[in-house]
Amino acid sequence: MTSLWSAHLADRRPTEPLDGDTTADVVVVGAGLTGLWTAYYLLDADAALDVLLLDAGVVGEGASTQGLGACSADLAISAERVALAFGRDAALDLRAAMRDAVVEVGGALALEQVECGFGFGGALRVARSTAQVERLGELVATAPTWGDEWSLLDAAGAQEHVRVPGVKAGAWTPDCAVLDPARLVRGLLDVLLARGVRLAERTTAQRVSPHAVLTDRGTVRAPVVLTTVEAGVPGVATGRTLAAVPAHALATTRLDARAWGEIGLEPGVVVREAAHLPVQARRTADDRLLLTGAGHPSALDRALATLFPVADPAGALRWSGRLGVPRDGLPSVELDPASGLGGAGGFGASGVTAANLAGRTLADLACGVESSLVHLPWVGHRSPDWPPLGGAAVSLAMRAAARADAAESAGRRSRTAAAVLDRVPIG
């Protein structure tokens, strides 16, 4: 399904598929953002490396170019849960690394002169019910514990950023930027190709094994084999099992100055309601209102009518995709030195930023660099397997979240949602 961003890739000619057996120093299966950043930092560490990227389709067709284009420090798992599993210092390190990654993305793009509209605008969470106000208060109160910067805003303060009907409070952080994900992918790919990275598109990896990848076009042998596709490949070393969470997007037609005057949202700011099943929104460079969220596509229409009633849904562009979410919400980055097998994934809706951090980490692991990144708690982490009916668990969680949001909007409480979402992350 065509996304708003895909026009920036329409005139790109795909590379040829793999033409028989070959070798490389490092082969990366999956040329989405994680694979591209991994290749970038591998060459940054050793420009002489022979890096081969494999992609089953065409670069830019996957989840990397389907989302909001928000580069934020958020993860599906809370710092509190990371601390419970790995200790407070590990949680602090991961939070700092995610915040730094937002800055790193901007710095790398500036260095390589990749024009993709990257710009800091911050993120705003708005509360429209008493329960949402309480959640924002808890977020702001606990943020300093983990080094995060969130400021509590009253209704008037929130309305200075966006005029959402019925807003009671807001919370603001500067640690968020926006970009055009398709132009990011294309620009980063151009940089890599100019540096000698090889890319074989329309080449499907059928099996990954130590030091080799069997594809439908031939076998690639390499000391290091990294898998960066969310769907997974038989025999992959990381053993990740991810639930496919449906994600949807809606982009209005271009809104005029009067509509934007009523909405009051500036380009670069990411807005999210403090709901259990939140919808995020931003203003694009060409003056469209873009909304994304998990669950049912109709949730975006309801959010548009409720939060931005002046925006007309007629003629809106809509598309859908899926996000890979681990059972405990914590992504994984892994490399086994003995087999040379490794990979990364499970980023959910945090992929723009987490892909960069994971790519840097994989490059350090592959090149034997003893950096702080290789000691982050997601390195070597394996999330518990989803049960056979993991998809049903995710669907149940999303329905519980939607019911809780409806109850809170009506002034009622829902204790079920918090318990369910604590056990089943949804992106």
Backbone torsions as a table, in degrees:
resi	resn	phi	psi	omega
1	MET	NA	129.3	-174.6
2	THR	-69.7	130.6	178.3
3	SER	-97.5	169.1	177.1
4	LEU	-58.2	-34.0	-172.8
5	TRP	-83.1	-18.3	-168.3
6	SER	-65.7	-19.0	178.9
7	ALA	-59.6	-27.2	-178.7
8	HIS	-75.9	-5.4	177.8
9	LEU	-114.3	-3.0	-170.4
10	ALA	-62.3	-34.9	-175.8
11	ASP	-93.4	6.3	179.2
12	ARG	-82.1	132.7	179.2
13	ARG	-90.8	122.8	-178.9
14	PRO	-62.8	152.1	174.5
15	THR	-75.2	166.9	179.8
16	GLU	-72.4	151.0	174.0
17	PRO	-65.4	168.6	175.2
18	LEU	-58.8	137.7	-178.1
19	ASP	-113.8	75.4	178.9
20	GLY	87.2	-173.0	-176.6
21	ASP	-67.4	148.8	178.1
22	THR	-156.5	176.0	177.0
23	THR	-130.2	163.5	176.7
24	ALA	-158.6	167.1	172.5
25	ASP	-77.6	-41.7	177.9
26	VAL	-138.5	130.9	172.8
27	VAL	-113.5	131.9	-179.1
28	VAL	-115.2	118.6	179.8
29	VAL	-91.7	110.5	-178.0
30	GLY	111.7	114.1	-177.8
31	ALA	-109.4	41.0	168.8
32	GLY	-82.5	-163.0	-176.3
33	LEU	-61.7	-40.5	-179.7
34	THR	-63.3	-45.5	178.7
35	GLY	-64.0	-41.1	-180.0
36	LEU	-65.4	-46.2	179.0
37	TRP	-64.7	-36.7	178.3
38	THR	-60.5	-47.1	178.7
39	ALA	-62.0	-39.7	-179.2
40	TYR	-60.3	-47.7	-176.8
41	TYR	-78.0	-23.7	171.6
42	LEU	-62.3	-46.5	179.0
43	LEU	-70.0	-28.7	176.1
44	ASP	-64.1	-35.9	179.4
45	ALA	-79.3	-35.5	-177.9
46	ASP	-151.8	99.6	-175.9
47	ALA	-65.3	-16.1	-177.9
48	ALA	-86.3	-5.6	-177.9
49	LEU	-63.6	140.7	172.1
50	ASP	-93.5	104.0	-176.1
51	VAL	-109.3	128.7	178.2
52	LEU	-117.0	125.0	175.6
53	LEU	-100.6	132.9	175.5
54	LEU	-116.1	137.6	176.4
55	ASP	-139.9	132.7	-177.7
56	ALA	-68.1	-26.9	179.6
57	GLY	-116.4	-131.6	177.7
58	VAL	-119.0	136.0	-177.8
59	VAL	-55.2	130.9	179.7
60	GLY	100.3	-6.5	-179.5
61	GLU	-84.3	-16.2	-172.6
62	GLY	-89.1	-161.0	-174.8
63	ALA	-63.6	-21.8	-176.5
64	SER	-58.9	-27.9	-176.2
65	THR	-115.2	21.3	-176.1
66	GLN	-105.6	-11.1	-168.9
67	GLY	-96.1	-159.9	-175.5
68	LEU	-74.7	-25.6	-172.7
69	GLY	81.3	33.7	177.9
70	ALA	-101.1	129.4	177.8
71	CYS	-107.8	90.2	-173.6
72	SER	-118.5	168.6	-179.6
73	ALA	-92.3	8.2	-176.9
74	ASP	-74.4	149.6	167.3
75	LEU	-131.4	157.2	179.7
76	ALA	-65.4	-28.5	-179.3
77	ILE	-94.4	139.3	-179.2
78	SER	-78.6	157.8	176.2
79	ALA	-62.0	-34.0	179.5
80	GLU	-61.5	-42.5	-179.8
81	ARG	-70.0	-36.7	176.2
82	VAL	-62.7	-42.3	-179.9
83	ALA	-63.3	-38.9	178.8
84	LEU	-62.5	-36.9	-176.1
85	ALA	-85.6	-34.4	-170.1
86	PHE	-125.6	-8.3	-177.6
87	GLY	104.0	158.1	-175.4
88	ARG	-63.9	-41.4	-178.4
89	ASP	-62.5	-39.1	179.0
90	ALA	-64.6	-40.3	178.5
91	ALA	-65.0	-41.9	177.4
92	LEU	-62.1	-41.5	-179.8
93	ASP	-63.4	-42.6	-178.9
94	LEU	-67.3	-41.9	178.5
95	ARG	-63.4	-43.1	179.1
96	ALA	-63.8	-39.6	-179.5
97	ALA	-65.2	-38.3	178.9
98	MET	-68.6	-41.2	177.0
99	ARG	-63.9	-43.0	179.3
100	ASP	-64.0	-32.5	-177.9
101	ALA	-65.8	-33.6	176.4
102	VAL	-59.6	-44.9	179.1
103	VAL	-68.0	-40.1	-179.3
104	GLU	-61.0	-41.9	178.3
105	VAL	-57.9	-49.1	179.4
106	GLY	-61.4	-40.1	-179.8
107	GLY	-66.5	-43.3	179.8
108	ALA	-65.0	-40.6	179.4
109	LEU	-65.8	-38.6	177.5
110	ALA	-66.2	-43.0	-179.8
111	LEU	-60.8	-41.8	-176.9
112	GLU	-90.5	1.1	179.4
113	GLN	56.7	43.1	175.4
114	VAL	-88.2	113.9	-178.1
115	GLU	-91.1	103.7	179.7
116	CYS	-137.4	23.0	176.4
117	GLY	72.2	20.6	-179.6
118	PHE	-63.7	131.7	177.0
119	GLY	-165.3	139.1	177.7
120	PHE	-77.0	130.2	175.2
121	GLY	-136.6	-11.5	-179.9
122	GLY	85.0	172.4	179.0
123	ALA	-128.5	142.0	-179.1
124	LEU	-125.1	129.7	170.5
125	ARG	-107.5	132.5	-177.8
126	VAL	-114.0	144.5	179.4
127	ALA	-115.1	132.8	-179.4
128	ARG	-123.5	8.4	176.3
129	SER	-143.1	165.0	-179.9
130	THR	-61.2	-42.0	-180.0
131	ALA	-63.6	-38.1	178.6
132	GLN	-67.9	-38.1	176.4
133	VAL	-60.3	-42.5	179.4
134	GLU	-63.9	-39.9	179.1
135	ARG	-64.9	-38.9	177.0
136	LEU	-65.5	-39.1	177.5
137	GLY	-61.5	-40.1	178.5
138	GLU	-68.1	-40.5	177.9
139	LEU	-58.7	-49.1	-177.4
140	VAL	-67.3	-37.7	-178.1
141	ALA	-67.9	-36.5	-176.2
142	THR	-91.7	-15.1	-176.2
143	ALA	-54.3	-45.4	-178.7
144	PRO	-60.8	-26.9	178.3
145	THR	-57.5	-32.2	-175.5
146	TRP	-110.2	13.0	178.1
147	GLY	79.2	6.1	-179.4
148	ASP	-84.6	153.3	-177.3
149	GLU	-115.5	103.8	175.4
150	TRP	-128.4	136.7	178.8
151	SER	-117.0	134.7	179.0
152	LEU	-83.9	133.3	179.9
153	LEU	-118.0	142.7	171.0
154	ASP	-78.7	-178.0	-176.0
155	ALA	-58.7	-43.0	-179.5
156	ALA	-64.8	-39.1	179.0
157	GLY	-65.8	-40.0	177.6
158	ALA	-65.5	-38.4	-178.4
159	GLN	-68.5	-16.9	175.2
160	GLU	-68.8	-23.7	179.6
161	HIS	-95.5	-38.3	179.5
162	VAL	-158.3	138.4	-178.2
163	ARG	-97.5	84.8	178.3
164	VAL	-94.0	129.0	179.4
165	PRO	-58.9	136.8	173.5
166	GLY	75.3	13.9	-178.4
167	VAL	-68.4	136.6	179.9
168	LYS	-107.5	-27.2	-177.9
169	ALA	-166.2	171.4	177.6
170	GLY	-149.9	165.4	173.6
171	ALA	-135.7	137.0	-171.5
172	TRP	-125.7	137.9	172.1
173	THR	-133.6	143.7	176.1
174	PRO	-83.5	-8.7	-171.0
175	ASP	-83.5	58.8	179.3
176	CYS	-158.3	139.1	176.4
177	ALA	-132.3	169.5	175.6
178	VAL	-124.4	160.0	178.2
179	LEU	-161.0	172.2	172.9
180	ASP	-96.9	108.6	-172.3
181	PRO	-64.6	-32.3	179.1
182	ALA	-69.6	-41.5	176.9
183	ARG	-67.9	-31.1	173.8
184	LEU	-62.6	-50.1	-179.4
185	VAL	-59.9	-46.7	-177.9
186	ARG	-65.9	-44.4	-179.4
187	GLY	-63.8	-42.7	179.3
188	LEU	-66.2	-39.4	178.0
189	LEU	-63.1	-42.5	178.6
190	ASP	-59.4	-40.7	178.1
191	VAL	-61.0	-45.2	-177.4
192	LEU	-66.2	-44.1	-179.7
193	LEU	-63.8	-36.7	178.2
194	ALA	-66.3	-23.5	-179.6
195	ARG	-94.7	4.7	174.2
196	GLY	99.8	3.0	175.2
197	VAL	-64.6	137.2	176.3
198	ARG	-94.3	141.0	-179.8
199	LEU	-131.0	126.0	174.6
200	ALA	-117.7	105.6	177.6
201	GLU	-90.0	167.6	-178.5
202	ARG	52.6	40.0	179.8
203	THR	-128.4	109.7	-172.7
204	THR	-92.2	123.6	173.7
205	ALA	-74.7	120.9	-178.9
206	GLN	-96.6	-30.2	176.4
207	ARG	-157.4	138.7	176.3
208	VAL	-111.0	130.8	178.7
209	SER	-140.7	169.8	-178.9
210	PRO	-51.8	120.7	174.5
211	HIS	66.1	18.4	-179.5
212	ALA	-157.2	148.9	173.1
213	VAL	-129.0	119.8	175.2
214	LEU	-88.4	123.5	178.3
215	THR	-119.4	173.6	176.7
216	ASP	-75.5	-1.9	-178.5
217	ARG	-120.8	1.6	-178.0
218	GLY	142.5	177.1	-178.4
219	THR	-108.5	135.7	175.8
220	VAL	-108.4	127.6	176.7
221	ARG	-110.6	133.3	-177.4
222	ALA	-156.6	146.5	176.4
223	PRO	-60.1	-32.2	-178.0
224	VAL	-125.7	129.0	179.3
225	VAL	-124.1	116.3	-177.2
226	LEU	-115.9	131.5	-179.8
227	THR	-110.7	122.1	-176.3
228	THR	-126.8	30.8	177.3
229	VAL	-104.0	136.7	-177.3
230	GLU	-68.6	-31.8	-175.2
231	ALA	-72.7	-23.3	178.8
232	GLY	86.0	158.5	-179.8
233	VAL	-132.1	138.2	178.7
234	PRO	-52.5	132.0	176.9
235	GLY	88.7	4.3	-178.2
236	VAL	-64.5	142.1	-171.9
237	ALA	-71.4	-31.9	-172.3
238	THR	-70.5	-22.5	178.7
239	GLY	65.0	23.1	-178.9
240	ARG	-67.7	136.5	168.3
241	THR	-119.3	120.7	-175.0
242	LEU	-119.3	140.3	172.2
243	ALA	-86.3	139.1	179.7
244	ALA	-88.8	106.5	-179.5
245	VAL	-94.9	123.5	179.9
246	PRO	-67.3	135.4	179.1
247	ALA	-129.6	141.4	-173.5
248	HIS	-131.1	157.0	-179.9
249	ALA	-140.3	150.3	177.8
250	LEU	-140.7	124.8	177.2
251	ALA	-120.6	120.1	179.3
252	THR	-69.8	169.7	167.8
253	THR	-68.7	171.7	-179.5
254	ARG	-62.6	129.3	179.8
255	LEU	-93.2	146.9	-177.9
256	ASP	-83.5	175.1	-176.1
257	ALA	-61.8	-33.7	179.4
258	ARG	-64.2	-45.1	-179.9
259	ALA	-63.1	-43.5	179.8
260	TRP	-68.5	-29.2	174.8
261	GLY	-63.9	-35.6	177.9
262	GLU	-76.3	-38.0	-179.9
263	ILE	-73.8	-41.2	175.6
264	GLY	73.7	19.2	-176.6
265	LEU	-97.7	124.2	180.0
266	GLU	-87.1	150.6	174.8
267	PRO	-58.4	139.4	177.9
268	GLY	102.4	-17.7	-179.0
269	VAL	-93.2	132.6	176.0
270	VAL	-103.4	125.7	-177.5
271	VAL	-111.9	138.7	178.9
272	ARG	-145.3	133.2	174.8
273	GLU	-75.9	144.4	-178.2
274	ALA	-79.6	55.6	-177.7
275	ALA	-100.3	167.7	175.3
276	HIS	-70.9	-35.5	177.8
277	LEU	-120.1	79.6	-168.0
278	PRO	-78.6	152.3	168.7
279	VAL	-109.1	134.8	177.0
280	GLN	-105.3	153.1	-178.9
281	ALA	-144.6	154.3	174.3
282	ARG	-154.9	161.7	174.0
283	ARG	-96.5	128.5	-178.6
284	THR	-84.4	169.0	-178.7
285	ALA	-63.6	-25.4	178.8
286	ASP	-101.9	24.6	170.5
287	ASP	67.6	34.6	168.0
288	ARG	-97.0	157.2	171.3
289	LEU	-101.8	120.4	-176.9
290	LEU	-111.4	127.5	177.9
291	LEU	-120.8	141.4	174.2
292	THR	-136.5	153.9	178.0
293	GLY	-177.9	163.6	176.8
294	ALA	-90.8	172.9	177.9
295	GLY	96.9	-141.0	-177.8
296	HIS	-92.2	143.1	-179.3
297	PRO	-56.8	-28.9	-178.8
298	SER	-64.5	-19.7	178.6
299	ALA	-62.7	-30.6	178.9
300	LEU	-69.9	-38.5	176.8
301	ASP	-64.0	-41.8	178.6
302	ARG	-64.5	-41.9	179.5
303	ALA	-64.1	-39.9	179.0
304	LEU	-62.3	-44.8	-178.8
305	ALA	-68.7	-33.5	-175.5
306	THR	-84.3	-45.1	-173.9
307	LEU	-89.8	-33.5	-175.8
308	PHE	-133.2	63.8	-172.4
309	PRO	-61.8	-19.9	179.9
310	VAL	-75.8	-18.5	-177.6
311	ALA	-81.4	125.5	-177.9
312	ASP	-86.3	124.2	179.8
313	PRO	-76.5	-9.1	-178.3
314	ALA	-60.7	132.1	178.3
315	GLY	77.8	8.7	-178.7
316	ALA	-65.8	145.6	173.8
317	LEU	-89.8	131.5	-177.3
318	ARG	-127.8	143.3	174.7
319	TRP	-153.5	163.9	-177.1
320	SER	-138.8	159.2	176.2
321	GLY	-157.2	-163.9	179.1
322	ARG	-137.9	144.0	178.1
323	LEU	-110.8	137.5	177.1
324	GLY	-87.1	119.2	-175.3
325	VAL	-123.6	123.9	176.3
326	PRO	-73.4	159.6	-173.5
327	ARG	-63.2	-36.2	-178.8
328	ASP	-96.2	2.0	177.4
329	GLY	84.4	-6.5	-177.6
330	LEU	-99.0	119.7	177.0
331	PRO	-62.5	171.8	180.0
332	SER	-131.2	145.3	173.1
333	VAL	-134.0	130.5	-170.8
334	GLU	-153.0	145.1	170.5
335	LEU	-149.8	124.2	176.2
336	ASP	-94.8	111.3	-176.8
337	PRO	-60.2	-32.0	-176.3
338	ALA	-68.9	-46.7	-177.0
339	SER	-91.3	-17.8	-175.5
340	GLY	76.1	7.5	-178.4
341	LEU	-93.2	137.5	178.1
342	GLY	-162.5	-174.4	179.6
343	GLY	166.8	-177.1	-179.6
344	ALA	-155.8	152.1	177.6
345	GLY	170.2	-177.4	-180.0
346	GLY	86.5	33.9	-173.4
347	PHE	-87.0	-12.0	-179.6
348	GLY	58.6	-134.4	-178.3
349	ALA	-82.1	1.6	-177.4
350	SER	-97.3	16.3	-168.7
351	GLY	-63.1	-32.6	-176.4
352	VAL	-60.2	-45.3	-179.5
353	THR	-83.8	-46.7	-176.0
354	ALA	-63.5	-31.3	178.4
355	ALA	-62.7	-38.5	178.1
356	ASN	-65.7	-47.7	-179.4
357	LEU	-63.1	-42.0	179.1
358	ALA	-66.5	-39.1	178.4
359	GLY	-62.6	-42.6	176.2
360	ARG	-62.8	-40.7	-178.3
361	THR	-66.9	-45.0	177.9
362	LEU	-60.4	-40.7	178.9
363	ALA	-62.8	-42.0	177.6
364	ASP	-63.4	-41.9	178.8
365	LEU	-64.1	-43.5	-177.2
366	ALA	-68.6	-31.9	-177.2
367	CYS	-96.3	2.6	177.8
368	GLY	71.2	28.2	179.7
369	VAL	-84.3	124.4	-178.5
370	GLU	-88.3	74.9	-178.5
371	SER	-101.2	170.5	175.8
372	SER	-64.8	-26.0	-176.9
373	LEU	-65.2	-34.7	-175.5
374	VAL	-73.5	-5.1	178.0
375	HIS	-108.4	7.6	177.0
376	LEU	-64.8	151.5	-173.3
377	PRO	-64.6	-18.2	178.8
378	TRP	-82.9	-9.3	178.1
379	VAL	-73.9	122.0	-177.7
380	GLY	78.6	1.9	-178.1
381	HIS	-79.0	139.0	173.3
382	ARG	-124.3	115.0	177.6
383	SER	-66.0	147.7	175.1
384	PRO	-57.3	148.6	178.7
385	ASP	-65.7	144.5	169.4
386	TRP	-70.5	149.0	174.7
387	PRO	-67.0	167.4	179.4
388	PRO	-52.9	-31.1	179.0
389	LEU	-104.0	42.3	-179.2
390	GLY	-60.1	-36.7	177.6
391	GLY	-61.2	-37.0	178.5
392	ALA	-66.5	-36.8	178.2
393	ALA	-63.6	-40.8	178.5
394	VAL	-65.6	-43.5	178.3
395	SER	-60.8	-41.4	177.7
396	LEU	-62.1	-43.7	-179.5
397	ALA	-62.8	-41.5	-179.4
398	MET	-67.9	-37.8	177.0
399	ARG	-66.3	-40.6	177.9
400	ALA	-62.6	-40.9	179.0
401	ALA	-64.5	-42.7	179.9
402	ALA	-64.0	-40.8	178.4
403	ARG	-65.5	-39.4	179.5
404	ALA	-65.2	-40.3	178.5
405	ASP	-63.3	-41.5	178.9
406	ALA	-64.2	-41.1	179.8
407	ALA	-64.6	-43.0	-179.0
408	GLU	-67.4	-34.2	177.0
409	SER	-64.6	-28.4	178.5
410	ALA	-90.3	5.6	177.6
411	GLY	87.3	11.2	178.9
412	ARG	-103.7	168.4	179.9
413	ARG	-107.5	152.2	174.3
414	SER	-134.7	113.2	178.8
415	ARG	-86.7	-19.1	-175.8
416	THR	-67.8	-42.7	-173.3
417	ALA	-59.3	-46.4	-177.7
418	ALA	-60.5	-40.4	-179.7
419	ALA	-67.1	-41.0	-179.7
420	VAL	-68.1	-47.4	-176.3
421	LEU	-69.5	-23.0	175.8
422	ASP	-68.3	-26.6	-178.0
423	ARG	-98.7	-24.8	-175.9
424	VAL	-129.9	96.1	177.3
425	PRO	-68.8	146.1	-178.3
426	ILE	-125.2	33.2	170.9
427	GLY	119.7	NA	NA
